[in-house]
Amino acid sequence: MHSEGFDVTMETPECILCGNTAQKFLFEKSSSPSETFRLVKCTVCGLRFISPRPTPEASKRRYQSTYFTQRTDRGYNDYFSEKTMREITRVLELNLRDLRFFEFERSIAKPRRYLDIGCAAGYSVYYMQNRGWDAWGIDIASHCISFGKEKYQLNLIEGDYLETEFDAPFDCITLWATIEHLHRPDLVLRKIHRDLSEGGLLMISTCRAGGFMHLFGNKWRYYNFPEHLYFFTYRQLVHLLEKTSFAVHAHAFYGSGIGKPKSVVRTLADKIAKSFSLGDMMIIAAKKKLLA
């Protein structure tokens, strides 16, 4: 697993769901001519994850390079364009509707505070700010933070969420396409529980190990190694949320990966995926449970 371009300091994690250290090898995949990573699954609970994997510090360097500007099977193509922002906002509004966010928004008094973890350039922060929220974002990608602050004058923080303290709780916290990138999703969820106000809402979107995923084998579109570290089934993610004192109250599955984007085939496959809960993306809304 030699790499010419990145720090290759590695670590071998245990399962964050059950603590088991035994792993079953599934397959390996090259992310570049000089890097290969292994997908394993826990022999007890079946959670899929990359092992061994780059350490948090080694991973951070990957998000400072071309991840947001050059299309690969693991990154974006021109993330900072208006076209990309419009598409992200379109998907965001669909997710908010499916998770009954707007009903939640009407139920809480102003001022309302919002935090997006893994916010990148802050497009969801911008959206929420325009809805009247005191909106914040945090990310480790310095150039994304700089872009969002300079272009949209957003409240963005460059840093590690686990190491950042806030002066007031948030009514809503989101992990949009972020939890699969985290080295310790369990610790992040525990901190989110502390940072949410009483009755606060957590919303998550992530790729789903299930549904149409099985059609693609090791060529599934979300096997982006090593940026994506975890691949949860719906039940596994619900279990992790319950372990960290959240109660799920809404969810949806969508997306197929079949056919070219915007083609008739893709449109039809996406409709089937959503109608029959076969989607390889999932969104979940969960409320904070009070600790005894």
N, C-alpha and C positions, 0 to 999 in steps of 0.2 A: 504494500500500500504506500509506495513511494510517491511523493509529489514534488514537482519542481517549483510550483508557484505559491504554495501555501504551507504554513506551519502544519506539521503532521503529528503533533503531540496528541496521543490517543488515550482513551479511557474505556473500560469495560463496565457498563452499568448493570445493576440488578433490576428486576422487574419492579416498576413503581406501583403496580396494582397489588401484588401479593408478596413481594420481597424475595421471590425465588431467584436463585442464581443460576440454575440449570437452563440452558438454552438449546433449542433445536435449530440447526442451520437450514435455511430455506433456499437461498441462492445468493450469488454475488453479482454486482453490476458495476461497470466502469463509469465514472463520472467525467473522466478525461483520459487521454492516453496514458497518464502516469498515476491515476488513482483508481482503486477498486474498493468497494465497500460491501459488507455482508449484511443481508437481512436475516434475522433470526426470529423465533417466537418462543415465548415462555412455555416451558413444558408443563406448567400447572394451569395457567389461565388462558394461554394462547395469544397474549398480547404480542403484536409484531413491532419490532424496533431494530434500529441499526446497532450492531455491536461487532467489534469495537467501533468507536466513533471519535471524532475530534473533540477535544476538550472545549468548554465554553469560550475560552480566550482564543483558541485556534479557529473556532466557528465564527467568532465575531469578525475576523479579518475577511471572511468571504462576503460579508454584507457591505464591506467598504470598497469592493472592487467593481466589477461590471454586472453584478447580479440584477440591478434595476435598469440597465441601459442596453444590454445586448441580449437578444433572444437566444436562449439555449433551452434544453428540455428541463432546466431547473430554475430559470429566471424569467424576467419580464423583457419585453421589447419596448424601450422608450417609456418607462413608467411615468415620466414627468410630463408627458404630452396631455393636451386638453382631451384628446380622444380617449386616452386611458382613464383619465379622471371621470369622464362622463359614463364610461362603461362600469367602472367601480361603483359610482353613485347609483346607477340603474340597478345593479345587483343588490346593493345595500338596501335600497327601498323595498325591493321584493322580499328580502330576508326580514326586514322590520315588520312588514305586513304579515308574513307567515308566522312570525313569532308573537304577534299581537302586541307589539311594542307601543303602537299609538294609543291603545287603550290604557296601557300602563302609564304612558306619559301624561294622559289626562287625569290620572288618579293621584298624582303627586303635586304638591304645592311648589311654587317658585320661591326662591331660586333653585334650579335643578343643576346638579353637578354630574359631569360625565368624564370618563377616562377610557381611552382606547390604548391597550397594551399591544406593542408591535405595530404602531400607527404608521410606519413608513413616512410618507410626505404629509400625512394628516388629512386625507380626503374625508374620512368619516368625522374627524374633529371639525372640519370646515362645515360639513353638512349639519352637525348638531349645533354648532355655534350659530348658524343661520336660523335654527329653530328656537333660539333663545336660551340655550343651555350655556352654563359656565363649563366650557369644553376644553379638555386637556388630552395630550397624547404623549407617549413615551416610546422610545426605540433606541437601539444601539447603533443604527446606521447614521453616521454623522452627516453625510451629504443629503440624506432625506430630510433630516431635521432642519438643516440649514435652508433647504429649498422651501419647506412648508412655512417656516418663520418669515423668510424674505418675501415669498410670493403672496402669501395669504395672511400674514401677521397672526399666526396661530400660537396658542400656548403649548409649545412642544418642548419636551425634555429629552436630552440625549443622556442615556444611562441605562443601567440594569434595574428593572422594576423591583427585583428582590432586595436591592440595596437602596431603594428610594423611599423616603418617608414623606407623607403629605400632611398638610396642616388641617384638613377637614375631610370627612368621609364623602363618598360619591354615591349618588342615587342609582347610577348605571355604569357598569364596567363591561367592556367588550374585548374579546379575543377573536378578531376577524382574521381567519387564515393564519393563525399564530401558534396555537397550542402544539401543532405538529413540529414546530421548530424548536420548542423549548427543551432544555436538558432536564429540567425538573418541573414538569407540569403540576405535580402534586403540591410542591412547595408554593408555586405561583397561585394555585387555587386557594390554599390556606391563607395566603396573604390577601388575596382578593376578598375573602370572607371578612377579614379584619378591616379592610378599607371601604367596604360597602356600608351604607347606612342601614338602619333597621328597615326590613322590607325591601331592600335594594335588589336590583335585577342584574344578573350576569347573562350575557349572550355570547355564544361561541359559534364559529363556523370552522369546519375542517373537512379534510377528505375522509371518506368512510370506507373502511375495510369491510366490504359486503356488496350486495347487489351486483351491478354491472362490472365491478372490479374483477370478478371471476372470469369474465370473457377474455380478459387481456393477459392473464398470467403475469410473468415478470416484466411485461411491456406496458403495464398499467400507467396511465399518464401522471399519476401522483407519486410514483416511486422515484422521487427526485432525491437521489443520494448525493451528498450527506446533509443537505439542508433540511429535508424532512426526516426527522428522527423517529417519530412514532406514527403508527397507523392503527387507529382505534376502530373497533366495531361500535355500533350505537350502544349496545349493552355494556361494553367495557367503559365507554366514556361516562355513561350514566352511573356505573359503579364507582368510578373515580370521583364524580361529583357528590355522590352520596357519602363517600368516605370523608370528603372535605366539607360536609355539612351544608349541602345544597339540595333543594328539592326541584326536580324538573317539572315544568308545567306546560311546555310547548316544544314541539320539534317538527322538522320536515326534512325530507330527502329530495335531492334534485340532481340533474346532470347525468349525462350518459357517456360522453367521450366518443360516441359513435358518429362517423362521418365528419366532414369538414365544418368548421364553425359557420353558422348562418345558412347552411345548406338545407334542402328539404329533408334529407335523411337525418341530419342532426336535430332539426326542429321536431320531427316525428318521434325520434328516439328519446329526446328530452321530455316530451309529453308523456310517453309511456313510462319513463323512469319515475316521473313525479306521481303519476296516477297509481302506479303499482308499487310504490316505495322501493324502487330498484336503484335509485340514484347513488352515485359514488361521491356525492357531497352531502354533508348533513349540517343542519343548524339546530341549536338547542338554546332555549331560554330557561333559566333556573333562578329561583328565589333563595335568598339567604335564610337559612334556618338559624334560629336562636340557640346558642349553646346552653346546656343545662347548668 
